[in-house]
Amino acid sequence: MKRVEITDKAVAVVKQLKAKHGDLIFHQSGGCCDGSAPMIFEKGEMYLDESDIHLGNVSGVDFYMNQDQFEYWKHTHLTVDVTEGRGASFSLEIPLGLRFIIHSRLLTKEEDTYFNS
């Protein structure tokens, strides 16, 4: 069972970014810049600490969320997607005229029990 998935369209962008930048991480902070939009960085460029929760791996990229943000999202399943547009962040896809977004749905009872017990 996965808490985070990724669309084929977003996978294609991740592959492009990996080819240019190497190992990557996703982080969703809920703070400044794009708020709760997922951002992608070169691995090692984003400081992670005990307040960041590892939610899974999508397309070979670890996905982290700040624990304060996770409190709002802990009962949801997340799907990383990409759309045209320019976000106000330092995320690596921005120069491509794209931005990552999240689609969410409530977890099923089975998923909620699995992830939040």
Long-range contacts (C-beta under 8 A, 24 or more apart in sequence): 1-111, 1-114, 1-115, 2-56, 2-77, 3-55, 3-56, 3-77, 3-78, 3-111, 3-115, 4-55, 4-56, 4-58, 4-63, 4-77, 4-78, 4-79, 4-80, 5-58, 5-77, 5-78, 5-79, 5-80, 6-58, 6-59, 6-79, 6-80, 6-81, 7-79, 7-80, 7-81, 7-82, 9-81, 9-82, 10-58, 10-59, 10-80, 10-81, 10-82, 10-100, 11-59, 13-82, 13-93, 13-96, 13-98, 13-100, 14-40, 14-58, 14-59, 14-60, 14-61, 15-59, 16-96, 17-92, 17-93, 18-60, 18-61, 21-92, 24-61, 24-92, 25-61, 25-62, 25-63, 25-64, 26-58, 26-61, 26-62, 26-63, 26-64, 26-80, 26-100, 27-52, 27-63, 27-64, 27-65, 27-66, 28-63, 28-64, 28-65, 28-66, 28-69, 28-102, 29-65, 29-66, 29-69, 30-65, 30-66, 30-68, 30-69, 30-72, 31-66, 33-87, 33-88, 33-89, 33-90, 34-87, 34-88, 34-89, 34-91, 34-99, 36-69, 36-72, 36-73, 36-102, 37-87, 37-89, 37-91, 37-99, 37-100, 37-101, 37-102, 38-63, 38-80, 38-91, 38-100, 38-101, 38-102, 39-89, 39-90, 39-91, 39-100, 40-91, 40-92, 40-93, 40-100, 41-90, 41-91, 41-92, 42-92, 73-104, 74-115, 74-116, 75-106, 75-107, 75-112, 75-116, 76-104, 76-105, 76-106, 76-107, 77-104, 77-105, 77-106, 77-107, 77-111, 78-102, 78-103, 78-104, 79-103, 79-104
